Amino acid sequence: MKFFKSREKEVTNRTNALKTLAESSPSESKSTPVPTVTPATTAKKTIASPDTETGTIKRSYDLDTLIKKITSISADYNQVRTQLQNQLFNELDEQQQTKQTVQQTIVKTNQQMAATSKTITKLKQLDSDELEAQLAAKQKAIANLTRSQPLFTDNLTALADKLKVISDRQAGLKTKQDKLSGNRDEIVAKLHAEEDPLKILSLAEAYRERLEKIEKQSKQLDEQQSQADDEASQLNVQVQQTNEELTELNKSLKVATDEQQTIEKQLSVEQSQQKHQLSQGEQQLETLTQTKTRATAQLAHLTKQIEHNKRQLANWFGTTHQVLPLPMDEHHQYAVALEAFLPDHPVALAQTAQRLLDLGANRVGLYSELFDINLSNEIDLWASENELDRDQLTIINPLYQIQNQGSLTGEPVKLPQNIAHKEWDPALQVSNVVLNDNSGQLQVKYRPENPELIGEISYITGDHLTKRSFFNSHGLLSANALFTADGSLEQEQYYRKDGLVGLTIAYKDGQQAGVALFDGAGIQTNTFINTESMITWWMRHYYPQDCALIGHIDNDNYNRFVQQNHLAAVPFVAASSLNSEQLNYYLQQPDQQRFIVADYQTAQSLIQHADSNLELGYLNSVYLPTQIAGPNLTTGFLEN
């Protein structure tokens, strides 16, 4: 979008500072047309006074009295209607919140019932098979151990019997051994008692065989005694081993018995706990069932109440959704998008701005994305022609914000002194000035509201426009347009109130080639690809974030603009827009409640389209129904 644009229509008695010399200079590229801010036509109805002379019109009241009376009645009616609506909706909201709480209670109770039923099922399915199996195994082990005890006892008895037999045999062998030893000792004593050597020899010979036999028998007895000792020793070892095994068996039997007692105790506790838990679960399930029954009955009652109240609202107010006036407190600000109304809806634009002021807005913003250095003057004229209070209108525009930075400095521009020739061109409404050095020609336009102030100077060398300067209402330089030798736009320069450059736009081949933004010290701070990206950046940093933007719903650029910049939209809806896809889109947005409507009939149709609460501002809120009747309060509530 070029900054310097010509408009397709001009406001009467007004010169647009953005109009270029495209009509007179074939080498200059034509600008894109810009919608005109057209003054709204205010139509005032006048009702003729009754002709008292002819007596053709007879009234019991004069018209002013009737209007004042119905105005007073309507004020009271609107106040009471709002109170009644608020009361009903407050009751409905309370009932719906209670219903939601009850529904949540039912859902939670169902979940708890399902969990409790599952626990009960698990408890019923639980058994003691594992512990009982352990107990049975332990009892079997104890039985086996118990059966082994007599075997060890019998074995010990048998070993003892064997040891006794051996002991008896050893005693017999000892007796025999003692007898042999006595016989031998007796013979030896006889030999020692004899003193005669010959007799000793004779006796020795006589006892020799007997002694040998005794010796042989004694040796045999020793061997038998040794064998008996060995057998007794082996039996004693067996006895010791058997005693040890019996001791271990008794220990194992004690351990098994203790373990059996532990298992029996654990089994008893587990069964007792299971029985207790099952009883608790069944009791809890019964309590939950009762809770659900009560909540279900309460839900049914609330549902009937809500359905009744909705029917009541529909019968009395025509909708089950709350319809409130457009909020106009200090937390809600509004701006009207000029290009969203112009050029097709100039009357609606003026009426919307005026209606916002009538509804109590301290200020109304006028947003425009056009780079128009005369925007402020055009707004002044538009406000005057539509009888709007200019002091209550705020311009919201990137170029306007940039050019109004700094303090006003400098003197109004004047023509140079070295003028060789000066001629007025009535066709172009310009003054052609030729300088003494014959280096160029100036084409000067003066401001129509003040012919003493220069509004525009075009610098022409030969047949080519090289530069055009624009001056504001104070006669100070506002913008420059620089052109190449072939007449193509090369750069635009916009100046602040203090005379510093605030913004420049470069062009190449008729397209924007870059935008530069400068601060109060003349330092370049930001660059952009084009003005579109610059506007996006400006909206994010400088557009009042709490300011909703109003625009005609039929304007696609407006709808796209508020969505891209995440602005709070307040669409203007006329009767012709009720079936539009864009209106359906807005009504589907959960946070879209505010609309401006053309009249009462349009509002009623919009209300029927909506599925949620609305906040409406009426351009024309006057509507006198044929008849109204008081609500039937006897059906206002349901019995508990």
ZABA-878071 format. One record per residue (C-alpha): x, y, z; residue in one letter. Coordinates in Angstrom, 3 decimals, padded with zeros to 6 digits, m for minus. Example, Ala and Ser with C-alpha at 12.3 -4.5 7.8 and 13.67 -1.06 7.14 Angstrom:
2
(r (012.300,m004.500,007.800),a)
(r (013.670,m001.060,007.140),s)
***
This chain:
640
(r (000.000,000.000,000.000),m)
(r (001.503,003.338,m001.029),k)
(r (001.441,006.112,001.497),f)
(r (000.507,008.862,m000.920),f)
(r (m002.942,007.991,m002.232),k)
(r (m005.693,009.764,m004.094),s)
(r (m009.267,009.196,m003.074),r)
(r (m012.053,008.226,m005.404),e)
(r (m014.382,010.757,m003.737),k)
(r (m013.608,014.064,m002.113),e)
(r (m015.421,015.671,000.799),v)
(r (m017.070,018.893,m000.344),t)
(r (m014.989,022.080,000.053),n)
(r (m011.940,020.098,001.142),r)
(r (m008.565,019.491,m000.517),t)
(r (m006.940,016.164,000.180),n)
(r (m003.243,016.597,000.907),a)
(r (m002.551,013.083,m000.298),l)
(r (m003.851,013.687,m003.825),k)
(r (m000.925,013.291,m006.220),t)
(r (m000.114,014.855,m009.572),l)
(r (m000.852,011.611,m011.340),a)
(r (m003.583,013.277,m013.415),e)
(r (m001.178,015.918,m014.760),s)
(r (002.073,013.948,m014.878),s)
(r (001.894,010.788,m017.051),p)
(r (005.293,009.643,m015.764),s)
(r (004.097,009.398,m012.151),e)
(r (002.709,006.061,m010.958),s)
(r (m000.951,006.158,m009.952),k)
(r (m001.789,005.699,m006.280),s)
(r (m004.239,003.221,m004.904),t)
(r (m007.697,004.742,m004.283),p)
(r (m008.529,005.384,m000.643),v)
(r (m012.100,005.319,000.719),p)
(r (m013.524,008.720,001.509),t)
(r (m014.637,009.647,004.999),v)
(r (m018.078,010.782,003.915),t)
(r (m020.238,012.830,006.252),p)
(r (m023.343,011.122,007.474),a)
(r (m026.645,012.673,006.623),t)
(r (m028.637,013.320,009.747),t)
(r (m032.317,013.003,009.026),a)
(r (m034.589,014.687,011.517),k)
(r (m038.292,013.956,011.440),k)
(r (m040.688,016.802,012.073),t)
(r (m044.273,016.163,012.913),i)
(r (m046.739,018.845,011.908),a)
(r (m048.636,020.579,014.632),s)
(r (m052.382,020.101,014.638),p)
(r (m054.389,022.566,012.613),d)
(r (m056.399,024.260,015.324),t)
(r (m058.207,026.519,012.861),e)
(r (m059.699,023.722,010.742),t)
(r (m060.138,021.390,013.679),g)
(r (m059.298,018.391,011.540),t)
(r (m056.939,016.922,014.202),i)
(r (m058.130,016.489,017.750),k)
(r (m055.889,015.149,020.510),r)
(r (m056.529,014.715,024.171),s)
(r (m052.776,015.155,024.731),y)
(r (m050.278,017.115,022.735),d)
(r (m047.496,015.075,021.108),l)
(r (m044.715,016.253,023.427),d)
(r (m046.699,015.185,026.476),t)
(r (m047.323,011.739,025.030),l)
(r (m043.668,011.298,024.120),i)
(r (m042.530,012.402,027.570),k)
(r (m045.029,010.058,029.171),k)
(r (m044.043,007.019,027.144),i)
(r (m040.368,007.906,027.638),t)
(r (m040.888,007.903,031.390),s)
(r (m042.801,004.627,031.194),i)
(r (m040.128,003.070,029.016),s)
(r (m037.398,004.136,031.426),a)
(r (m039.245,002.495,034.316),d)
(r (m040.038,m000.515,032.169),y)
(r (m036.420,m000.929,031.052),n)
(r (m035.182,m000.708,034.624),q)
(r (m037.677,m003.235,035.981),v)
(r (m037.251,m005.485,032.939),r)
(r (m033.498,m005.537,033.506),t)
(r (m033.989,m006.313,037.200),q)
(r (m036.417,m009.112,036.359),l)
(r (m034.098,m010.520,033.705),q)
(r (m031.126,m010.381,036.046),n)
(r (m033.109,m012.051,038.817),q)
(r (m034.240,m014.888,036.559),l)
(r (m030.797,m015.394,035.100),f)
(r (m029.215,m015.311,038.545),n)
(r (m031.636,m018.022,039.641),e)
(r (m030.953,m019.972,036.457),l)
(r (m027.190,m019.634,036.928),d)
(r (m027.483,m020.778,040.539),e)
(r (m029.627,m023.753,039.503),q)
(r (m027.243,m024.671,036.686),q)
(r (m024.252,m024.438,039.020),q)
(r (m026.079,m026.604,041.550),t)
(r (m026.990,m029.016,038.777),k)
(r (m023.370,m029.177,037.674),q)
(r (m022.325,m029.868,041.271),t)
(r (m024.951,m032.605,041.568),v)
(r (m023.863,m034.115,038.251),q)
(r (m020.276,m034.128,039.451),q)
(r (m021.450,m035.773,042.677),t)
(r (m023.244,m038.482,040.679),i)
(r (m020.202,m039.068,038.482),v)
(r (m017.945,m039.261,041.523),k)
(r (m020.421,m041.538,043.335),t)
(r (m020.623,m043.843,040.306),n)
(r (m016.849,m044.048,040.243),q)
(r (m016.742,m044.809,043.959),q)
(r (m019.501,m047.413,043.582),m)
(r (m017.644,m049.086,040.734),a)
(r (m014.425,m049.134,042.755),a)
(r (m016.214,m050.446,045.863),t)
(r (m018.029,m053.156,043.871),s)
(r (m014.747,m054.201,042.354),k)
(r (m013.177,m054.394,045.823),t)
(r (m016.084,m056.468,047.121),i)
(r (m015.802,m058.828,044.152),t)
(r (m012.101,m059.239,044.791),k)
(r (m012.716,m059.858,048.500),l)
(r (m015.312,m062.502,047.680),k)
(r (m012.972,m064.114,045.209),q)
(r (m010.127,m064.144,047.703),l)
(r (m009.452,m067.608,049.300),d)
(r (m006.956,m069.120,051.725),s)
(r (m005.763,m071.808,049.359),d)
(r (m002.144,m070.784,049.656),e)
(r (m002.117,m070.654,053.432),l)
(r (m004.207,m073.801,053.675),e)
(r (m001.807,m075.530,051.293),a)
(r (001.095,m074.382,053.438),q)
(r (m000.695,m075.602,056.542),l)
(r (m001.434,m078.978,054.979),a)
(r (002.157,m079.353,053.852),a)
(r (003.368,m078.432,057.295),k)
(r (000.978,m080.902,058.948),q)
(r (002.165,m083.617,056.587),k)
(r (005.759,m082.837,057.429),a)
(r (004.972,m082.969,061.146),i)
(r (003.201,m086.287,060.657),a)
(r (006.207,m087.684,058.825),n)
(r (008.517,m086.472,061.564),l)
(r (006.257,m087.885,064.225),t)
(r (006.162,m091.226,062.449),r)
(r (009.972,m091.245,062.368),s)
(r (010.352,m090.893,066.126),q)
(r (009.423,m094.549,066.996),p)
(r (011.838,m095.794,064.385),l)
(r (014.675,m094.030,066.120),f)
(r (013.432,m095.255,069.516),t)
(r (013.184,m098.829,068.320),d)
(r (016.603,m098.563,066.800),n)
(r (018.053,m097.290,070.075),l)
(r (016.341,m100.154,071.955),t)
(r (017.765,m102.715,069.543),a)
(r (021.213,m101.211,069.885),l)
(r (020.873,m101.277,073.647),a)
(r (019.876,m104.933,073.500),d)
(r (022.893,m105.722,071.381),k)
(r (025.138,m103.841,073.739),l)
(r (023.702,m105.860,076.658),k)
(r (024.390,m109.139,074.851),v)
(r (027.936,m108.026,074.142),i)
(r (028.333,m106.852,077.708),s)
(r (027.137,m110.215,079.006),d)
(r (029.508,m111.995,076.672),r)
(r (032.345,m109.750,077.793),q)
(r (031.521,m110.590,081.401),a)
(r (031.590,m114.341,080.621),g)
(r (034.898,m113.967,078.828),l)
(r (036.273,m112.092,081.794),k)
(r (035.141,m114.831,084.169),t)
(r (036.834,m117.420,082.041),k)
(r (039.909,m115.271,081.821),q)
(r (039.963,m114.783,085.542),d)
(r (039.616,m118.568,086.068),k)
(r (042.526,m119.282,083.714),l)
(r (044.574,m116.628,085.452),s)
(r (043.783,m118.313,088.830),g)
(r (044.838,m121.722,087.549),n)
(r (048.042,m120.304,086.212),r)
(r (048.734,m118.412,089.409),d)
(r (048.091,m121.608,091.439),e)
(r (050.661,m123.582,089.369),i)
(r (053.180,m120.775,089.589),v)
(r (052.713,m120.662,093.379),a)
(r (053.353,m124.404,093.658),k)
(r (056.567,m124.078,091.633),l)
(r (057.753,m121.205,093.776),h)
(r (056.981,m123.127,096.947),a)
(r (059.225,m126.090,096.010),e)
(r (062.832,m125.713,096.993),e)
(r (064.202,m128.896,095.617),d)
(r (065.462,m128.248,092.135),p)
(r (064.719,m131.722,090.948),l)
(r (061.205,m131.500,092.123),k)
(r (060.936,m128.087,090.545),i)
(r (061.969,m129.554,087.228),l)
(r (059.632,m132.479,087.699),s)
(r (056.738,m130.173,088.555),l)
(r (057.582,m127.862,085.678),a)
(r (057.476,m130.748,083.303),e)
(r (054.292,m131.976,084.840),a)
(r (052.565,m128.495,084.533),y)
(r (054.072,m127.584,081.162),r)
(r (051.215,m128.850,079.009),e)
(r (048.629,m127.474,081.372),r)
(r (050.301,m124.043,081.354),l)
(r (050.498,m124.087,077.582),e)
(r (046.829,m124.956,077.397),k)
(r (046.018,m122.169,079.831),i)
(r (048.093,m119.779,077.786),e)
(r (046.376,m120.840,074.601),k)
(r (042.946,m120.519,076.136),q)
(r (043.862,m117.181,077.629),s)
(r (044.967,m115.913,074.246),k)
(r (041.727,m117.059,072.669),q)
(r (039.771,m115.310,075.398),l)
(r (041.728,m112.074,074.759),d)
(r (040.909,m112.245,071.118),e)
(r (037.234,m112.828,071.847),q)
(r (037.280,m109.972,074.377),q)
(r (038.879,m107.632,071.833),s)
(r (036.272,m108.614,069.249),q)
(r (033.507,m107.954,071.756),a)
(r (035.017,m104.575,072.585),d)
(r (035.084,m103.661,068.878),d)
(r (031.473,m104.657,068.445),e)
(r (030.473,m102.688,071.532),a)
(r (032.386,m099.680,070.266),s)
(r (030.609,m099.810,066.888),q)
(r (027.247,m100.158,068.605),l)
(r (028.029,m097.170,070.809),n)
(r (028.850,m095.123,067.680),v)
(r (025.522,m096.153,066.183),q)
(r (023.773,m095.229,069.405),v)
(r (025.406,m091.787,069.370),q)
(r (024.474,m091.213,065.720),q)
(r (020.924,m092.332,066.322),t)
(r (020.647,m090.031,069.340),n)
(r (021.935,m087.119,067.262),e)
(r (019.490,m087.886,064.461),e)
(r (016.690,m088.132,066.961),l)
(r (017.702,m084.800,068.428),t)
(r (017.618,m083.189,064.969),e)
(r (014.280,m084.788,064.270),l)
(r (012.881,m083.364,067.506),n)
(r (014.244,m079.933,066.593),k)
(r (012.675,m080.127,063.122),s)
(r (009.437,m081.261,064.673),l)
(r (009.451,m078.263,067.018),k)
(r (010.196,m075.842,064.156),v)
(r (007.462,m077.385,062.037),a)
(r (005.036,m077.210,064.940),t)
(r (005.858,m073.520,065.506),d)
(r (005.434,m072.809,061.807),e)
(r (002.129,m074.618,061.818),q)
(r (000.931,m072.441,064.668),q)
(r (002.066,m069.312,062.798),t)
(r (000.227,m070.347,059.644),i)
(r (m002.896,m071.155,061.609),e)
(r (m002.769,m067.760,063.295),k)
(r (m002.152,m065.941,059.977),q)
(r (m005.001,m067.834,058.367),l)
(r (m007.323,m066.893,061.184),s)
(r (m006.339,m063.201,061.008),v)
(r (m006.661,m063.083,057.226),e)
(r (m010.104,m064.624,057.262),q)
(r (m011.187,m062.255,060.001),s)
(r (m009.858,m059.215,058.123),q)
(r (m011.453,m060.375,054.894),q)
(r (m014.788,m060.738,056.616),k)
(r (m014.429,m057.277,058.199),h)
(r (m013.410,m055.610,054.920),q)
(r (m016.247,m057.297,053.081),l)
(r (m018.701,m056.024,055.670),s)
(r (m017.285,m052.503,055.420),q)
(r (m017.389,m052.594,051.587),g)
(r (m020.986,m053.715,051.511),e)
(r (m021.908,m051.003,054.001),q)
(r (m020.062,m048.354,051.981),q)
(r (m021.759,m049.538,048.768),l)
(r (m025.129,m049.207,050.444),e)
(r (m024.277,m045.656,051.581),t)
(r (m023.102,m044.717,048.064),l)
(r (m026.260,m046.176,046.558),t)
(r (m028.365,m044.026,048.863),q)
(r (m026.266,m040.963,047.976),t)
(r (m026.746,m041.621,044.273),k)
(r (m030.483,m042.093,044.721),t)
(r (m030.782,m038.750,046.517),r)
(r (m028.551,m036.962,043.972),a)
(r (m030.475,m038.450,041.046),t)
(r (m033.744,m037.248,042.524),a)
(r (m032.215,m033.806,043.138),q)
(r (m030.898,m033.728,039.570),l)
(r (m034.322,m034.563,038.164),a)
(r (m035.870,m031.805,040.257),h)
(r (m033.230,m029.291,039.187),l)
(r (m033.650,m030.280,035.555),t)
(r (m037.374,m029.589,035.794),k)
(r (m036.678,m026.246,037.465),q)
(r (m034.151,m025.274,034.799),i)
(r (m036.459,m026.331,031.953),e)
(r (m039.273,m024.369,033.548),h)
(r (m037.102,m021.263,033.982),n)
(r (m035.852,m021.531,030.414),k)
(r (m039.403,m021.743,029.118),r)
(r (m040.203,m018.783,031.302),q)
(r (m037.277,m016.783,029.895),l)
(r (m038.171,m017.778,026.335),a)
(r (m041.806,m016.765,026.838),n)
(r (m041.009,m013.483,028.547),w)
(r (m037.777,m012.383,026.863),f)
(r (m037.704,m014.407,023.658),g)
(r (m034.430,m016.160,024.496),t)
(r (m032.858,m018.393,027.105),t)
(r (m029.591,m016.463,026.881),h)
(r (m028.901,m013.253,028.697),q)
(r (m028.904,m010.107,026.572),v)
(r (m027.185,m007.162,028.225),l)
(r (m026.380,m003.642,027.041),p)
(r (m022.974,m002.999,025.568),l)
(r (m020.724,m002.355,028.613),p)
(r (m019.612,001.261,028.784),m)
(r (m017.684,001.420,032.057),d)
(r (m014.078,002.513,032.519),e)
(r (m012.851,m001.004,031.786),h)
(r (m014.333,m001.021,028.270),h)
(r (m013.039,001.243,025.510),q)
(r (m013.995,001.255,021.853),y)
(r (m012.523,002.340,018.563),a)
(r (m014.253,002.442,015.185),v)
(r (m012.334,001.145,012.181),a)
(r (m012.892,003.792,009.472),l)
(r (m011.951,001.595,006.519),e)
(r (m014.337,m001.106,007.782),a)
(r (m017.266,001.267,007.083),f)
(r (m016.053,003.377,004.179),l)
(r (m016.930,003.987,001.452),p)
(r (m020.058,001.797,001.574),d)
(r (m021.485,002.675,005.001),h)
(r (m020.680,006.313,005.863),p)
(r (m023.974,006.911,007.678),v)
(r (m023.529,003.845,009.871),a)
(r (m020.004,005.030,010.699),l)
(r (m021.157,008.418,011.972),a)
(r (m024.132,006.924,013.790),q)
(r (m021.927,004.328,015.499),t)
(r (m019.504,006.948,016.799),a)
(r (m022.357,009.163,018.007),q)
(r (m024.193,006.238,019.600),r)
(r (m021.117,005.221,021.600),l)
(r (m020.909,008.768,022.959),l)
(r (m024.633,008.763,023.741),d)
(r (m024.247,005.482,025.629),l)
(r (m021.702,007.094,027.930),g)
(r (m018.271,006.615,026.344),a)
(r (m015.888,009.356,027.454),n)
(r (m013.889,009.003,024.253),r)
(r (m014.267,007.049,021.031),v)
(r (m011.232,005.948,019.057),g)
(r (m011.116,006.287,015.280),l)
(r (m008.721,003.728,013.841),y)
(r (m007.293,003.945,010.342),s)
(r (m004.360,002.125,008.833),e)
(r (m004.028,004.668,005.998),l)
(r (m000.839,006.716,005.796),f)
(r (m002.662,010.017,005.281),d)
(r (m000.915,013.149,006.459),i)
(r (m004.221,015.046,006.312),n)
(r (m006.083,012.444,008.392),l)
(r (m006.505,014.784,011.382),s)
(r (m007.973,017.574,009.240),n)
(r (m010.269,015.143,007.483),e)
(r (m011.472,013.815,010.845),i)
(r (m012.059,017.399,012.020),d)
(r (m014.205,018.153,008.988),l)
(r (m016.029,014.816,009.200),w)
(r (m016.802,015.339,012.892),a)
(r (m018.061,018.863,012.211),s)
(r (m020.305,017.804,009.345),e)
(r (m021.788,014.995,011.473),n)
(r (m022.130,017.157,014.588),e)
(r (m019.764,015.005,016.628),l)
(r (m017.784,016.387,019.557),d)
(r (m014.230,016.370,018.183),r)
(r (m012.763,016.541,021.687),d)
(r (m014.265,013.108,022.395),q)
(r (m012.707,011.519,019.316),l)
(r (m009.200,010.022,019.435),t)
(r (m007.249,009.201,016.294),i)
(r (m005.525,005.817,016.401),i)
(r (m003.190,005.644,013.412),n)
(r (000.484,004.645,013.028),p)
(r (001.497,007.642,010.874),l)
(r (m000.510,010.076,012.999),y)
(r (001.184,008.767,016.154),q)
(r (004.651,009.077,014.580),i)
(r (004.095,012.558,013.137),q)
(r (002.703,013.959,016.380),n)
(r (005.800,013.143,018.391),q)
(r (007.994,015.978,019.631),g)
(r (007.198,019.668,020.198),s)
(r (006.030,021.961,017.430),l)
(r (008.994,024.027,016.143),t)
(r (009.860,026.171,013.111),g)
(r (008.175,028.825,010.975),e)
(r (005.593,028.295,008.201),p)
(r (007.156,027.644,004.788),v)
(r (007.534,030.586,002.408),k)
(r (008.461,030.886,m001.262),l)
(r (012.068,031.797,m002.045),p)
(r (012.997,035.377,m003.025),q)
(r (014.608,034.558,m006.395),n)
(r (011.334,034.241,m008.299),i)
(r (011.604,035.089,m012.001),a)
(r (008.017,034.404,m012.968),h)
(r (004.801,033.460,m011.177),k)
(r (001.534,032.449,m012.784),e)
(r (m001.775,031.076,m011.420),w)
(r (m003.204,028.013,m013.142),d)
(r (m006.973,028.017,m012.510),p)
(r (m007.415,024.556,m014.032),a)
(r (m005.014,022.863,m011.593),l)
(r (m005.608,025.395,m008.803),q)
(r (m001.828,025.823,m008.452),v)
(r (000.676,028.611,m008.706),s)
(r (003.496,027.945,m011.206),n)
(r (006.723,029.561,m010.037),v)
(r (009.898,029.870,m012.161),v)
(r (013.148,030.700,m010.303),l)
(r (015.754,033.231,m011.454),n)
(r (018.495,030.696,m012.094),d)
(r (016.059,028.891,m014.405),n)
(r (017.116,025.609,m012.783),s)
(r (013.592,024.424,m012.182),g)
(r (009.964,025.170,m011.651),q)
(r (007.841,025.037,m008.512),l)
(r (004.159,024.139,m008.573),q)
(r (002.611,025.483,m005.360),v)
(r (m000.750,024.608,m003.830),k)
(r (m002.194,026.609,m000.937),y)
(r (m004.397,025.338,001.821),r)
(r (m008.057,026.000,000.970),p)
(r (m008.944,026.916,004.548),e)
(r (m006.040,029.393,004.707),n)
(r (m004.788,030.704,001.325),p)
(r (m001.804,032.266,003.082),e)
(r (m000.359,028.866,003.986),l)
(r (001.343,026.594,001.480),i)
(r (m000.033,023.059,001.494),g)
(r (002.070,021.405,m001.191),e)
(r (005.072,022.152,m003.409),i)
(r (006.009,020.049,m006.444),s)
(r (009.553,020.407,m007.809),y)
(r (009.697,020.015,m011.588),i)
(r (012.878,019.871,m013.654),t)
(r (012.163,019.944,m017.338),g)
(r (009.075,017.814,m017.745),d)
(r (009.816,015.552,m014.787),h)
(r (008.555,015.692,m011.228),l)
(r (011.577,015.246,m008.947),t)
(r (010.149,015.985,m005.532),k)
(r (006.923,016.855,m003.809),r)
(r (006.727,018.363,m000.322),s)
(r (003.620,018.455,001.874),f)
(r (003.037,020.881,004.709),f)
(r (000.706,020.587,007.660),n)
(r (m001.886,023.075,008.907),s)
(r (000.906,025.010,010.664),h)
(r (002.779,025.417,007.406),g)
(r (005.565,023.071,008.546),l)
(r (007.073,020.304,006.448),l)
(r (005.094,017.087,006.955),s)
(r (006.326,014.788,004.209),a)
(r (008.488,014.536,001.098),n)
(r (008.067,012.318,m001.921),a)
(r (011.233,011.809,m003.996),l)
(r (011.078,010.649,m007.619),f)
(r (013.649,009.193,m010.008),t)
(r (014.541,010.697,m013.380),a)
(r (011.876,008.587,m015.070),d)
(r (009.229,009.848,m012.641),g)
(r (008.979,006.693,m010.491),s)
(r (008.484,007.092,m006.766),l)
(r (011.810,006.442,m005.033),e)
(r (011.304,007.381,m001.380),q)
(r (008.797,008.888,001.021),e)
(r (009.906,010.827,004.068),q)
(r (007.591,011.633,006.989),y)
(r (008.493,014.237,009.591),y)
(r (007.643,014.677,013.255),r)
(r (006.269,017.889,014.777),k)
(r (009.791,018.830,015.844),d)
(r (011.066,018.628,012.239),g)
(r (012.983,015.336,012.604),l)
(r (012.465,012.463,010.203),v)
(r (010.189,009.892,011.822),g)
(r (009.684,007.396,009.000),l)
(r (010.995,006.661,005.514),t)
(r (009.772,004.246,002.862),i)
(r (011.933,003.176,m000.064),a)
(r (010.457,002.042,m003.400),y)
(r (011.856,m000.041,m006.217),k)
(r (010.029,m000.865,m009.416),d)
(r (006.835,000.525,m007.965),g)
(r (006.980,m001.734,m004.878),q)
(r (007.969,m000.963,m001.316),q)
(r (011.590,m001.961,m000.723),a)
(r (011.961,m001.147,002.970),g)
(r (010.635,000.931,005.850),v)
(r (012.820,002.683,008.433),a)
(r (011.643,004.106,011.775),l)
(r (013.567,006.828,013.673),f)
(r (013.457,007.999,017.298),d)
(r (013.478,011.498,018.796),g)
(r (017.245,011.769,018.363),a)
(r (017.073,010.955,014.661),g)
(r (018.527,007.465,015.173),i)
(r (017.115,004.632,013.121),q)
(r (015.581,002.147,015.556),t)
(r (013.561,m000.286,013.461),n)
(r (013.368,m001.553,009.902),t)
(r (010.544,m003.408,008.193),f)
(r (009.974,m005.112,004.860),i)
(r (006.920,m002.989,004.107),n)
(r (004.248,m000.903,005.764),t)
(r (002.096,m003.970,006.372),e)
(r (004.725,m005.520,008.652),s)
(r (005.310,m002.115,010.221),m)
(r (001.567,m001.809,011.043),i)
(r (001.594,m005.309,012.561),t)
(r (004.505,m004.288,014.794),w)
(r (002.830,m000.978,015.681),w)
(r (m000.431,m002.697,016.624),m)
(r (001.433,m004.988,018.992),r)
(r (003.244,m002.135,020.747),h)
(r (001.016,000.938,020.511),y)
(r (m002.597,m000.053,019.945),y)
(r (m004.548,000.236,023.243),p)
(r (m004.845,m003.390,024.298),q)
(r (m008.092,m002.846,026.241),d)
(r (m009.758,m001.143,023.276),c)
(r (m012.254,m003.205,021.270),a)
(r (m012.399,m002.498,017.539),l)
(r (m015.763,m001.915,015.842),i)
(r (m016.150,m002.621,012.146),g)
(r (m018.811,m003.575,009.656),h)
(r (m019.143,m007.347,009.607),i)
(r (m019.356,m007.371,005.801),d)
(r (m015.833,m005.965,005.528),n)
(r (m013.450,m008.902,005.002),d)
(r (m010.363,m006.795,005.724),n)
(r (m011.747,m005.872,009.141),y)
(r (m012.570,m009.477,010.007),n)
(r (m009.127,m010.634,008.933),r)
(r (m007.411,m007.720,010.707),f)
(r (m008.941,m008.352,014.164),v)
(r (m008.148,m012.067,013.908),q)
(r (m004.532,m011.557,012.838),q)
(r (m003.871,m008.980,015.565),n)
(r (m005.891,m010.834,018.255),h)
(r (m008.110,m007.824,018.901),l)
(r (m011.401,m007.795,020.718),a)
(r (m013.918,m007.382,017.912),a)
(r (m017.305,m005.673,018.112),v)
(r (m018.855,m006.329,014.685),p)
(r (m021.531,m004.009,013.331),f)
(r (m024.469,m006.125,012.164),v)
(r (m027.146,m004.880,009.773),a)
(r (m030.195,m006.791,008.610),a)
(r (m028.414,m007.733,005.388),s)
(r (m025.657,m009.498,007.388),s)
(r (m027.831,m011.842,009.458),l)
(r (m027.309,m014.825,007.161),n)
(r (m023.624,m014.257,006.490),s)
(r (m020.988,m016.902,007.136),e)
(r (m018.916,m014.323,008.989),q)
(r (m021.695,m013.770,011.537),l)
(r (m021.932,m017.524,012.075),n)
(r (m018.163,m017.559,012.639),y)
(r (m018.344,m014.839,015.296),y)
(r (m021.277,m016.496,017.060),l)
(r (m019.293,m019.729,017.308),q)
(r (m016.449,m018.024,019.173),q)
(r (m016.802,m018.575,022.954),p)
(r (m015.464,m015.123,023.866),d)
(r (m017.452,m013.157,021.263),q)
(r (m020.449,m011.535,022.965),q)
(r (m020.369,m007.868,021.944),r)
(r (m022.087,m006.577,018.804),f)
(r (m023.428,m003.300,017.431),i)
(r (m026.817,m003.780,015.780),v)
(r (m028.635,m001.438,013.440),a)
(r (m032.054,m001.661,015.074),d)
(r (m034.358,m003.667,017.309),y)
(r (m035.473,m006.066,014.575),q)
(r (m031.881,m006.902,013.680),t)
(r (m031.122,m007.455,017.369),a)
(r (m034.013,m009.885,017.734),q)
(r (m032.842,m011.898,014.737),s)
(r (m029.279,m011.907,016.086),l)
(r (m030.541,m013.082,019.480),i)
(r (m032.304,m016.014,017.825),q)
(r (m029.097,m016.908,015.961),h)
(r (m026.982,m016.898,019.122),a)
(r (m026.407,m019.822,021.453),d)
(r (m024.760,m017.806,024.207),s)
(r (m025.108,m014.541,026.117),n)
(r (m024.872,m011.287,024.194),l)
(r (m023.942,m007.665,024.899),e)
(r (m025.606,m005.425,022.329),l)
(r (m025.391,m001.776,021.404),g)
(r (m028.317,m000.446,019.344),y)
(r (m027.974,002.351,016.813),l)
(r (m031.708,002.782,017.072),n)
(r (m033.128,001.218,020.227),s)
(r (m036.572,002.756,019.885),v)
(r (m039.215,000.068,019.470),y)
(r (m042.803,000.275,020.625),l)
(r (m044.467,m003.142,020.569),p)
(r (m048.175,m003.276,019.823),t)
(r (m048.954,m004.570,023.283),q)
(r (m047.219,m005.968,026.338),i)
(r (m048.692,m007.965,029.229),a)
(r (m047.434,m008.649,032.708),g)
(r (m045.761,m012.047,033.312),p)
(r (m047.737,m014.779,035.034),n)
(r (m045.890,m014.991,038.335),l)
(r (m048.030,m017.855,039.638),t)
(r (m046.137,m020.172,037.316),t)
(r (m042.807,m018.685,038.175),g)
(r (m041.601,m021.432,040.449),f)
(r (m042.001,m025.162,040.919),l)
(r (m043.090,m026.714,044.181),e)
(r (m040.382,m028.648,046.002),n)
***
